[in-house]
Each structure stands twice: as C-alpha cells, then as structure tokens.
Amino acid sequence: MSSTPHTTEGRLGEVRFLTVAEVATLMRVSKMTVYRLVHAGDLTAVRVGRSFRVPEHAVDQYLREAFRETA
C-alpha cells in the first residue's frame, strides 16, 4: 500500500501526543482556551475516552500559522 499517513511525523507510533494541560502550559494559555481551539477545529486533537490528546506537530503547526498572521 503506497498511501502516506496523514501526520507530518510519518508513522502513527512516532507521533508524540500531549494532554490538554501540557498544551496549555506550552502555549501559556488556560486549558479552557485549548478546549475552545479543539472544539472550533483550529487545533487537531484525538479523543481518548473522555479526554483529548493533541499531536505535538499540530501544536507546532498552529503556533507557526498564528505567528505568520501576526507578523
């Protein structure tokens, strides 16, 4: 099969997932802000049970795009 995974990291096993609290700390915002970004579709996340996990590359991409908009 020649299809490439959707992630920029390559294989799913190589993707590092962050908790909402970790993303909030990294971005220096509240957890509620992270939840809003996820629910608005601005930040990619995977639901695991009742919580969310955010791929690290999604945070990097969001911050790069946000930086470009302010520059």
TAWOVEN-V246061 format. One record per backbone hydrogen bond with DSSP energy under -0.5 kcal/mol. CO is the residue of the C=O (numbers start at 1). NH is the residue of the N-H. E is the energy in kcal/mol with one decimal. If there is no record, write none. Layout:
((CO & NH & E) (CO & NH & E))
This chain:
((7 & 10 & -0.7) (9 & 11 & -0.7) (11 & 14 & -1.5) (12 & 15 & -1.4) (15 & 17 & -0.6) (16 & 56 & -3.1) (18 & 54 & -2.9) (19 & 23 & -2.3) (20 & 24 & -2.6) (21 & 25 & -2.2) (22 & 26 & -2.5) (23 & 27 & -2.6) (24 & 28 & -1.1) (24 & 29 & -2.2) (30 & 34 & -1.5) (31 & 35 & -2.6) (32 & 36 & -2.4) (33 & 37 & -2.2) (34 & 38 & -2.4) (35 & 39 & -2.9) (36 & 40 & -2.2) (37 & 41 & -0.6) (37 & 42 & -1.9) (37 & 43 & -1.5) (38 & 41 & -1.1) (46 & 53 & -2.6) (47 & 49 & -0.5) (48 & 51 & -2.1) (51 & 48 & -3.2) (52 & 20 & -0.5) (53 & 46 & -3.2) (53 & 55 & -0.5) (54 & 18 & -2.9) (55 & 58 & -1.2) (55 & 59 & -1.3) (56 & 60 & -2.1) (57 & 61 & -2.4) (58 & 62 & -2.4) (59 & 63 & -2.6) (60 & 64 & -2.3) (61 & 65 & -2.4) (62 & 66 & -2.5) (63 & 67 & -2.3) (64 & 68 & -2.1) (65 & 69 & -1.8) (66 & 70 & -1.3) (67 & 71 & -1.5))
